[in-house]
């Protein structure tokens, strides 16, 4: 039997010391590494865990908020030990920023695991439907990982093999067009393989894959690729999800507060198109950016992230605003103060509070795609593709607005005005949910959104340009490979 090896590729890509300390479960590679369906499942667990490593990497830390602070919805405090967050908000990210590395290392760790499964599953015997579902999830996770990388860094190493070779020590960066080509191909494979019904909470089904594909097409239609023909593709793929919502088990929850209750009722709702579940199913990882990281210092919180003042002030009044923001703080002595009188002089996000906000570890889901995303992707893409919004586009956006307690959009809007209204709706609906920053990038509105700041908001350190849309390659990798 061939000697199994531990894949050290991510050690090369993210710095050796952290990787060498990790357990290799689910990460062994080679033609004999996955012998049966149980081994395949174990490998998939390891693949998920790349993105779900509490404190260390992926989407379970406040790094997910730091990564998108260039938008106008999320910021951090001006003082204290939050320099690594402030770099993102002030467009001054350095290659040594530790928050950046958490996303970079997590996504490449998952890519490693997905490559392992994709390369070796064909020798596995067992239930075909189960094998197909596992492989489909691996394709989905690889696509998701590259999607976050290409939007964050632009030109990146594109790795599709599991086995390490010395050539990878000098790998070149691939341009976004090549990365998106792989993302599309992976999602097409995933769409064929995953079932209509989720195997478990936190897993994608066919509707999840279609929804992500719609989002990818919408992004490709904007900067930097500007393949405007993909607006029609985005609308068509989102419509498949909308038309098949009963098959896939998707819908809006009637009350937005259900999603952000900070309790068990927020887990596994029908609005979860795809959300990472923090449970024993994925190696016992817990969510560590709810609770204390989202709590003001006045309440003995950590002040990791908060809402920008101008964004809060522009946010339409109503029940959605009440659910979204935390604005009255209770000090340890029981005194209540408004956000204007707090230490940071900012509102915070109620979305990420817990029933007990003295905690920083929870089993709350990490929402990556909600059904509301699907509706608004369809509405925007259809209007941009056809030049005029159709009845279903109005129905999609108005379903969101009605739940928010807002009036429906006026009939007879031009395609451009309607699409802009939908972009605004996305800002309000997904405030603090790592959507706004990517919208501003694809629409080339980063400079505009950051042009006017409230006196107590952090300001960019200099003029913003397109080079600030992408982050630098982490210093550990750039030092090892001069091609990065």
RATAVEN-V776675 format. One record per backbone hydrogen bond with DSSP energy under -0.5 kcal/mol. NH is the residue of the N-H (numbers start at 1). CO is the residue of the C=O. E is the energy in kcal/mol with one decimal. If there is no record, write none. Layout:
BEGIN
NH|CO|E / NH|CO|E
END
This chain:
BEGIN
5|29|-1.0 / 7|5|-0.5 / 7|27|-0.9 / 8|6|-0.6 / 12|8|-1.5 / 13|9|-1.9 / 14|10|-2.2 / 15|11|-1.5 / 19|15|-0.9 / 20|16|-2.3 / 21|17|-0.7 / 21|18|-0.8 / 22|19|-1.7 / 27|24|-2.9 / 29|5|-1.6 / 33|30|-1.6 / 35|33|-0.6 / 37|125|-0.5 / 40|36|-2.0 / 41|37|-2.7 / 42|38|-2.2 / 43|39|-2.3 / 44|40|-2.1 / 45|41|-2.3 / 46|42|-2.0 / 47|43|-1.6 / 48|44|-2.6 / 49|45|-2.1 / 50|46|-0.7 / 50|47|-0.8 / 51|48|-1.8 / 52|48|-0.5 / 52|49|-0.6 / 53|57|-1.1 / 54|52|-0.8 / 56|53|-0.5 / 56|54|-1.0 / 57|53|-2.0 / 58|102|-2.8 / 59|51|-2.6 / 60|57|-0.6 / 64|61|-1.7 / 65|62|-1.1 / 66|62|-2.2 / 67|63|-2.5 / 68|65|-1.2 / 69|66|-1.7 / 71|68|-1.6 / 75|306|-2.5 / 77|303|-0.9 / 82|79|-0.7 / 85|82|-0.8 / 86|82|-2.6 / 87|83|-1.9 / 88|84|-0.6 / 88|85|-0.9 / 89|85|-1.5 / 90|86|-2.3 / 91|88|-1.1 / 92|87|-2.9 / 97|94|-2.0 / 101|97|-1.3 / 102|98|-1.2 / 103|99|-1.0 / 104|100|-2.1 / 105|101|-3.2 / 106|102|-1.4 / 107|103|-2.4 / 108|104|-2.0 / 109|105|-2.0 / 110|106|-2.0 / 111|107|-2.3 / 112|108|-2.3 / 113|109|-1.9 / 114|110|-2.7 / 115|111|-2.7 / 116|112|-1.9 / 117|113|-1.8 / 118|114|-2.8 / 119|115|-2.3 / 120|116|-1.4 / 121|117|-1.8 / 123|120|-1.0 / 124|121|-1.9 / 125|35|-0.5 / 131|127|-2.3 / 132|128|-3.0 / 133|129|-2.1 / 134|130|-2.3 / 135|131|-2.6 / 136|132|-2.8 / 137|133|-2.2 / 138|134|-2.0 / 139|135|-2.3 / 140|136|-2.3 / 141|137|-2.8 / 142|138|-2.3 / 143|139|-2.4 / 144|140|-2.7 / 145|141|-2.4 / 146|142|-2.5 / 147|143|-2.2 / 148|144|-1.9 / 149|145|-2.0 / 150|146|-3.0 / 151|147|-1.5 / 152|148|-1.2 / 153|149|-3.1 / 154|149|-0.6 / 154|150|-1.2 / 155|153|-1.2 / 156|154|-0.6 / 156|174|-1.7 / 158|172|-0.5 / 159|157|-0.7 / 168|165|-1.7 / 169|166|-1.9 / 170|167|-1.6 / 171|168|-0.8 / 173|483|-0.5 / 174|156|-3.4 / 178|175|-0.9 / 179|175|-1.7 / 180|176|-3.0 / 181|177|-1.5 / 182|178|-1.7 / 183|179|-2.3 / 184|180|-2.7 / 185|181|-2.1 / 186|182|-2.9 / 187|183|-2.3 / 188|184|-2.2 / 189|185|-1.9 / 190|186|-2.7 / 191|187|-2.6 / 192|188|-1.3 / 193|189|-1.5 / 194|190|-2.6 / 203|200|-1.6 / 206|195|-2.3 / 209|205|-1.9 / 210|206|-2.3 / 211|207|-2.3 / 212|208|-2.2 / 213|209|-2.4 / 214|210|-2.3 / 215|211|-1.9 / 216|212|-2.5 / 217|213|-2.6 / 218|214|-2.2 / 219|215|-2.2 / 220|216|-2.8 / 221|217|-1.5 / 222|219|-1.5 / 223|442|-2.6 / 226|222|-3.5 / 227|220|-2.6 / 228|226|-1.5 / 230|227|-2.4 / 231|228|-1.8 / 232|229|-0.7 / 233|229|-0.9 / 234|230|-2.6 / 235|231|-2.4 / 236|232|-2.4 / 237|233|-2.5 / 238|234|-2.4 / 239|235|-2.2 / 240|236|-1.4 / 241|237|-1.3 / 242|238|-2.4 / 243|239|-3.2 / 244|240|-1.3 / 245|242|-1.3 / 248|244|-2.2 / 249|245|-1.4 / 250|245|-2.2 / 251|270|-1.4 / 256|254|-0.6 / 258|255|-2.0 / 259|256|-1.4 / 260|256|-0.6 / 260|257|-0.8 / 261|258|-0.9 / 266|263|-1.7 / 267|264|-1.6 / 272|269|-1.3 / 273|271|-1.3 / 273|369|-1.5 / 274|369|-2.4 / 276|366|-2.2 / 279|277|-1.1 / 282|279|-1.9 / 283|280|-1.5 / 284|279|-1.2 / 285|279|-0.6 / 285|282|-0.5 / 287|362|-2.7 / 288|60|-2.4 / 291|352|-2.8 / 292|359|-2.4 / 293|290|-0.7 / 294|291|-1.5 / 295|292|-1.7 / 299|296|-1.7 / 300|297|-2.0 / 301|296|-2.4 / 302|292|-2.7 / 303|292|-0.6 / 303|295|-2.0 / 304|293|-1.2 / 305|293|-1.3 / 306|75|-2.2 / 307|347|-2.2 / 308|73|-1.1 / 312|308|-2.2 / 313|309|-2.7 / 314|310|-2.1 / 315|311|-1.4 / 320|404|-1.2 / 322|318|-1.8 / 323|319|-1.9 / 324|320|-2.1 / 325|321|-2.0 / 326|348|-3.0 / 327|325|-0.6 / 329|327|-0.5 / 329|337|-3.0 / 331|329|-0.6 / 331|335|-3.3 / 332|298|-0.6 / 334|331|-2.7 / 337|329|-2.5 / 339|327|-1.8 / 341|338|-1.5 / 342|339|-1.5 / 348|326|-2.3 / 350|324|-1.6 / 350|348|-0.7 / 351|324|-1.2 / 352|349|-0.8 / 353|350|-1.8 / 355|262|-1.1 / 359|356|-1.4 / 362|287|-2.0 / 366|276|-2.4 / 367|365|-0.7 / 368|274|-2.0 / 368|366|-0.5 / 369|274|-2.5 / 371|271|-1.9 / 373|370|-0.8 / 374|370|-1.3 / 375|371|-2.1 / 376|372|-2.1 / 377|373|-2.8 / 378|374|-2.4 / 379|375|-2.2 / 380|376|-2.3 / 381|377|-2.6 / 382|378|-2.8 / 383|379|-1.7 / 384|380|-2.3 / 385|381|-2.6 / 386|382|-2.5 / 387|383|-1.6 / 394|390|-1.9 / 395|391|-2.5 / 396|392|-2.3 / 397|393|-2.2 / 398|394|-2.6 / 399|395|-1.5 / 400|396|-1.0 / 401|397|-2.2 / 402|398|-2.7 / 403|399|-1.6 / 404|400|-1.6 / 405|401|-0.5 / 405|402|-1.2 / 406|401|-3.0 / 413|410|-0.6 / 415|387|-1.3 / 418|414|-2.7 / 419|415|-2.6 / 420|416|-2.3 / 421|417|-2.0 / 422|418|-2.1 / 423|419|-2.2 / 424|420|-2.1 / 425|421|-2.1 / 426|422|-2.5 / 427|423|-1.8 / 428|424|-2.0 / 429|425|-3.0 / 430|426|-2.4 / 431|428|-1.0 / 433|430|-2.7 / 439|435|-1.9 / 440|436|-2.6 / 441|437|-1.9 / 442|438|-2.3 / 443|439|-1.8 / 444|441|-1.5 / 445|440|-3.0 / 446|440|-0.6 / 449|445|-2.5 / 450|446|-1.4 / 451|448|-1.2 / 453|451|-0.5 / 457|454|-2.0 / 461|90|-2.2 / 468|465|-2.0 / 469|466|-1.9 / 470|467|-0.7 / 471|152|-2.9 / 475|95|-2.5 / 477|474|-0.9 / 478|474|-2.2 / 479|475|-2.4 / 480|476|-0.8 / 481|477|-2.5 / 482|480|-0.5 / 484|481|-1.8
END
